[in-house]
Amino acid sequence: MVTPLKGLERVPWDAIKDSSGSAEAIPLLLRTVARGDASAARAALRDLRSRICQYGFVVDQATAATVPFLWELARLPQVTCRVQIVRLLKSIADARQWESTASVYPKLLKHRHDYVGWERQARHAVHADHGTLRQLLTEPDTELVEAASELASALAA
């Protein structure tokens, strides 16, 4: 069996930020989602979501780096919260908070243009592995298929 999340150590988590500050807790949260029991996995995913897609629509610097690992977890049948992972990916794909704000109030984000860039990078990261959707759309879990269909529609828009 392949060890999930092997590439986590290649990301400089301590040098990037999530909504709580340093993103150094993200690897532990991802590992808990991958190996934890259902309750621990759901709790870790909730914490992860608040760090990389706060309020369901505000992404941060660490979001794009986290997305490939979310795709990896969504592919693994032993992961207990795959539906929630796919829904998180959809939230990230839909995130346009900073971009919308910048278009209406350009002076407000004049010195914070990095937020718009983080949002775009996160969306691109979701799009980069959209091929995984083909696998998810053939799963026997109807709730997972529904979430994957919603994500596919969001990516097609």
C-alpha positions in Angstrom: 0.0 0.0 0.0 1.3 3.5 -0.9 1.8 5.9 1.9 -0.6 8.8 1.4 0.6 12.4 1.6 4.3 11.6 0.9 5.1 15.0 -0.5 4.0 17.0 2.6 7.6 17.5 3.7 8.4 19.3 0.4 6.1 22.2 1.3 7.6 24.9 3.5 4.5 25.0 5.8 6.3 27.1 8.4 7.1 29.8 5.9 3.5 30.2 4.6 0.4 31.4 6.2 -3.2 30.2 6.7 -6.0 32.1 8.4 -4.7 31.3 11.9 -1.1 32.4 11.2 1.6 29.9 10.4 0.5 27.0 8.2 2.7 24.5 10.1 -0.3 22.6 11.5 -1.7 21.7 8.1 0.4 18.5 7.6 -0.8 17.1 10.9 -4.4 17.9 10.0 -4.0 16.2 6.6 -2.5 13.1 8.2 -5.3 13.0 10.7 -7.9 13.1 7.8 -5.9 10.4 6.0 -5.5 8.0 8.9 -7.9 9.1 11.7 -11.1 7.5 12.6 -14.3 9.1 11.2 -14.8 11.5 14.1 -11.1 12.6 14.3 -11.0 13.0 10.5 -14.1 15.2 10.4 -12.8 17.4 13.2 -9.4 17.7 11.5 -11.1 18.6 8.2 -13.2 21.2 9.9 -10.1 22.8 11.4 -8.3 22.5 8.0 -11.3 24.2 6.3 -11.2 27.1 8.7 -7.5 27.5 8.0 -7.6 27.4 4.2 -11.1 28.4 3.2 -12.4 30.4 6.1 -16.2 30.9 6.1 -16.4 28.7 3.0 -15.2 31.5 0.7 -12.0 33.2 2.0 -8.8 31.4 0.9 -5.3 32.1 2.2 -1.7 31.7 1.1 -1.6 28.0 2.2 -4.7 27.0 0.2 -3.1 26.3 -3.1 -0.3 24.2 -1.5 -3.0 22.2 0.4 -5.2 21.4 -2.6 -3.2 18.6 -4.2 -3.2 16.8 -0.9 -7.0 17.2 -0.7 -7.3 15.7 -4.2 -5.1 12.8 -3.1 -7.3 12.2 0.0 -10.5 12.4 -2.1 -9.2 9.5 -4.2 -8.5 7.2 -1.2 -11.4 4.9 -0.4 -10.3 4.5 3.2 -10.7 8.2 3.9 -13.9 8.6 5.8 -14.8 12.2 4.9 -14.3 12.2 1.1 -17.6 14.0 0.5 -16.6 16.8 2.7 -13.2 17.1 1.0 -14.9 17.4 -2.4 -17.2 20.0 -1.0 -14.2 21.9 0.3 -12.6 21.7 -3.1 -15.8 23.2 -4.6 -15.7 26.1 -2.1 -12.1 26.8 -3.0 -13.0 26.7 -6.7 -15.8 29.1 -6.1 -13.8 31.5 -4.0 -13.7 35.0 -5.4 -13.9 37.1 -2.3 -10.7 39.1 -2.8 -11.1 39.3 -6.6 -14.6 40.7 -6.2 -13.5 43.2 -3.6 -10.6 44.3 -5.7 -12.8 44.9 -8.7 -15.2 47.1 -6.7 -12.7 48.7 -4.3 -9.3 48.6 -6.0 -7.7 51.1 -3.5 -8.8 48.9 -0.6 -6.5 46.0 -1.7 -3.9 48.2 -3.4 -1.2 47.0 -1.0 -2.7 43.6 -0.5 -2.7 42.3 -4.1 -1.3 39.0 -2.8 -4.8 38.0 -1.6 -6.1 38.1 -5.2 -3.1 36.0 -6.3 -3.6 33.4 -3.6 -7.2 33.1 -4.6 -6.3 32.6 -8.3 -3.6 30.1 -7.4 -6.0 28.1 -5.2 -8.6 27.9 -8.0 -5.9 26.9 -10.5 -4.8 24.1 -8.1 -8.3 22.8 -7.9 -8.5 22.8 -11.7 -5.1 21.2 -12.1 -6.3 17.8 -10.8 -9.9 17.8 -12.1 -9.2 14.5 -13.8 -9.8 12.9 -10.5 -13.5 13.8 -10.9 -13.9 11.0 -13.5 -12.9 8.4 -10.8 -15.2 10.0 -8.2 -18.1 10.1 -10.5 -18.0 6.3 -10.8 -18.0 5.7 -7.1 -20.8 3.7 -5.5 -21.4 6.3 -2.8 -24.2 8.5 -4.2 -23.4 11.4 -1.9 -19.8 11.4 -3.1 -21.0 11.3 -6.7 -23.4 14.2 -6.1 -20.6 16.3 -4.5 -18.3 15.4 -7.4 -21.0 16.4 -9.9 -21.4 19.8 -8.2 -17.6 20.3 -8.3 -17.5 19.3 -12.0 -20.2 21.9 -12.7 -18.3 24.5 -10.8 -15.1 23.8 -12.7 -16.9 23.8 -16.1 -18.4 27.3 -15.4 
